[in-house]
Amino acid sequence: MMVEFSQILALASKEFRDRLRNRWVLAVAVVFTVFSVVIAYFGGAQQGSVGFRSLEFTIASLVSLVIYLIPLIALILGFDAIVGERERGSLDLLLSLPITRLEVLLGKYLGLAAALTLSALAGFALIAVLLYRQWNWPGLFHYGGFVISSILLGWAFLSLALLISVAARDRARASGLAIAAWFFFVLVFDLLVLGILVSTGGHVAGDVFAYLLLLNPADVFRILNVFSLEDVNKLYGLASVVPPALGNPLRMGAVMVLWICVPLLIARWRFK
């Protein structure tokens, strides 16, 4: 069956315009801006200093913010994309038109991904200006890599949100699954991995421990940024257990792309 890209773009454009009209993009951009400036500027308060101490320390501070905030925003954005249409009765009307389920899914995803990307770029723009004033283009180069990896993280969790939206029977269950997914990947997963490491007396370590981290897109994002700069590498204990082979940005970027594509493929199968 041929995919009509015009159908996908039309639906994506509608989703994107809806987010602009209800000021979702503006609200998230403001949240990103406020939190990123506060975290970056006051991140060293516990060590008795404030301000942009170094590019590496600024990125390390923002990594912690992104891991908590972007997955939550992506899951909230997409958890009712399909199930919400089903509850309102508009999904049957939409599918009665000459459009396939795959085109509906891709159109929804691309529109929401565009809204998430725009809000993230707008939110990180002020930090980019401040970094450029202090470290010129070299600072923007490394910061740009961090922003790209942050957007990929958001797309991965948006894929999970679409999968939840397709699989859930109603919006209440979808919201519960979205919250559970955030807790699992952001808070619980690392505790489970560390629990395995401790309970086995350290026998599960090295490459095994590192490859377990690849089962979590938040950890893939962390590894991407841990190995991007030497000083950031030293700030995280993960640098001592993750093999250098996994520090390759292209390799870890490919893993993140898999986290974007696989949930969408499963959602497509379930939607059919």
C-alpha positions in Angstrom: 0.0 0.0 0.0 1.4 3.4 -1.0 1.8 6.0 1.6 0.5 9.4 0.7 2.9 11.9 2.1 0.5 14.8 1.4 -2.0 13.2 3.8 0.7 12.8 6.5 1.9 16.4 6.1 -1.7 17.7 6.2 -2.4 15.9 9.5 1.0 16.8 10.9 0.4 20.5 10.1 -3.0 20.4 11.8 -1.5 18.8 15.0 1.3 21.4 15.0 -1.1 24.4 14.5 -3.3 23.1 17.3 -0.4 23.2 19.7 0.5 26.7 18.6 -3.1 27.9 19.0 -3.5 26.5 22.5 -0.1 28.1 23.4 1.4 24.7 24.3 4.6 25.5 22.5 4.9 28.9 24.2 4.3 27.4 27.7 6.8 24.6 27.3 9.4 27.0 25.8 9.0 29.3 28.9 9.4 26.3 31.2 12.5 25.2 29.3 14.0 28.7 29.4 13.4 29.3 33.1 14.6 25.9 34.3 17.6 25.7 32.0 18.8 29.2 33.1 18.2 28.5 36.8 19.9 25.0 36.6 22.8 26.2 34.5 23.5 29.4 36.6 22.8 28.0 40.1 23.9 24.4 39.5 27.2 24.9 41.4 25.5 26.5 44.5 26.2 23.4 46.6 29.9 23.8 45.8 29.7 27.4 47.0 29.7 29.2 43.6 27.1 30.4 41.1 27.3 31.4 37.5 28.5 29.8 34.3 31.6 28.1 35.7 32.5 26.2 32.6 31.0 24.8 29.4 31.4 21.3 30.7 29.7 22.0 34.0 26.9 23.8 32.3 26.1 20.9 30.1 26.4 18.5 33.0 23.8 20.5 34.9 21.5 20.7 31.9 21.7 16.9 31.4 20.1 16.3 34.7 17.3 18.8 33.8 16.6 17.2 30.4 16.5 13.7 31.7 13.7 14.6 34.1 11.8 17.2 32.1 11.8 16.3 28.4 10.5 12.7 28.8 7.7 13.9 31.0 6.7 16.6 28.5 6.9 14.2 25.6 4.7 11.6 27.4 2.1 14.3 28.4 2.1 15.6 24.8 1.4 12.3 23.1 -0.4 10.0 25.5 -3.9 10.9 24.2 -3.0 11.4 20.5 -5.0 8.3 19.4 -7.0 7.3 22.4 -8.3 10.8 22.8 -9.6 10.9 19.3 -11.2 7.5 19.9 -13.0 8.7 23.0 -14.2 11.9 21.3 -15.5 9.8 18.4 -13.4 11.7 15.9 -11.1 8.8 15.1 -13.9 6.8 13.3 -14.7 9.9 11.3 -11.0 10.4 10.4 -10.5 6.8 9.3 -13.6 7.0 7.1 -11.7 9.5 5.0 -9.2 8.2 2.3 -6.4 8.0 4.8 -4.7 4.9 6.2 -3.9 4.1 9.8 -0.2 4.4 9.2 -0.7 7.8 7.7 -2.7 8.9 10.7 0.0 7.6 13.1 2.8 9.2 11.2 0.9 12.5 10.8 0.2 12.6 14.5 3.8 11.8 15.4 5.4 14.3 13.0 3.1 17.2 14.1 3.7 16.5 17.8 7.4 16.0 17.2 7.6 19.4 15.4 5.8 21.1 18.3 8.2 19.5 20.8 11.2 20.4 18.8 10.2 24.0 18.4 9.5 24.4 22.1 12.8 22.8 23.0 14.8 25.0 20.6 13.1 28.1 21.8 13.7 27.1 25.4 17.4 26.5 25.0 18.0 29.6 22.8 18.7 31.9 25.8 21.4 29.5 27.1 22.9 29.4 23.6 23.2 33.2 23.5 24.8 33.3 27.0 27.3 30.5 26.0 28.2 32.3 22.8 28.9 35.5 24.7 31.2 33.7 27.1 32.9 31.0 24.9 32.1 32.0 21.3 31.6 29.3 18.6 33.4 26.4 20.4 30.9 26.6 23.2 28.0 26.6 20.7 29.4 23.6 18.9 29.3 21.3 22.0 26.0 22.8 23.2 24.5 22.2 19.8 25.3 18.5 20.2 23.7 18.5 23.6 20.5 20.1 22.2 20.3 17.6 19.3 20.6 14.7 21.7 17.9 16.3 23.9 15.5 16.5 20.9 16.2 12.9 20.0 15.4 11.9 23.6 12.1 13.8 23.3 11.3 12.0 20.0 12.0 8.6 21.6 9.6 9.2 24.5 7.1 10.7 22.1 7.2 7.3 20.3 6.6 5.6 23.6 3.6 8.0 24.2 2.1 7.1 20.8 2.5 3.4 21.6 0.7 3.9 24.9 -2.0 5.9 23.2 -2.6 3.2 20.7 -2.6 0.4 23.2 -4.7 2.0 26.0 -8.5 1.5 26.1 -9.2 5.0 27.4 -7.5 8.3 28.3 -7.4 7.5 32.1 -5.5 4.3 31.5 -3.3 6.0 29.0 -2.4 8.8 31.4 -1.6 6.2 34.1 0.6 4.2 31.7 2.4 7.4 30.7 3.2 8.3 34.3 4.3 4.8 35.0 6.6 4.9 31.9 8.2 8.1 33.2 8.7 6.7 36.6 10.2 3.5 35.2 12.6 4.9 32.7 13.6 8.1 34.7 13.6 6.9 38.3 13.3 3.1 38.7 15.3 1.6 35.8 18.7 2.8 37.1 17.9 1.6 40.6 17.1 -1.9 39.2 20.3 -2.0 37.3 22.3 -0.9 40.4 20.4 -3.5 42.4 21.4 -6.2 40.0 25.0 -5.0 40.2 25.0 -5.0 44.0 23.1 -8.2 44.5 25.5 -10.1 42.3 28.5 -8.8 44.2 29.7 -6.9 41.2 29.9 -9.9 38.9 27.4 -8.3 36.5 29.6 -5.4 35.4 31.7 -4.2 32.5 30.1 -4.6 29.1 27.0 -6.4 30.6 26.2 -3.4 32.8 26.8 -1.0 29.9 24.5 -2.9 27.5 21.8 -3.0 30.1 21.9 0.8 30.1 21.0 0.8 26.4 17.6 -0.6 27.3 16.7 2.9 28.6 16.7 5.9 26.2 17.4 8.3 29.2 20.6 6.4 29.9 21.5 6.4 26.2 21.1 10.2 26.3 23.3 10.4 29.4 26.0 8.3 27.8 25.9 10.5 24.7 26.6 13.6 26.8 29.0 11.9 29.3 31.4 11.1 26.6 31.0 14.3 24.6 33.4 16.3 26.8 36.3 15.1 29.0 35.3 17.1 32.1 31.7 16.0 31.8 33.0 12.4 31.6 34.7 12.8 35.0 31.5 14.2 36.7 29.6 10.9 36.2 30.4 7.5 37.7 29.0 5.9 34.6 32.2 6.8 32.7 34.1 4.2 34.7 31.8 1.3 33.7 30.7 2.2 30.2 33.3 0.9 27.6 34.8 3.4 25.3 33.2 1.7 22.3 29.8 2.9 23.5 31.1 6.4 23.8 31.0 6.8 20.0 28.4 9.5 19.3 27.3 8.0 16.0 26.8 4.5 17.6 24.8 5.9 20.5 22.9 8.1 18.1 21.9 5.0 16.2 20.6 3.4 19.4 18.5 6.5 20.1 17.1 6.3 16.5 16.1 2.7 17.3 14.3 3.9 20.4 12.4 6.3 18.1 11.5 3.7 15.4 10.8 0.5 17.3 7.9 1.9 19.5 6.4 3.4 16.4 6.6 0.1 14.5 4.9 -1.7 17.4 2.3 1.1 17.6 1.7 0.6 13.8 1.2 -3.1 14.3 -1.2 -2.6 17.3 -3.1 0.2 15.5 -3.8 -2.1 12.6 
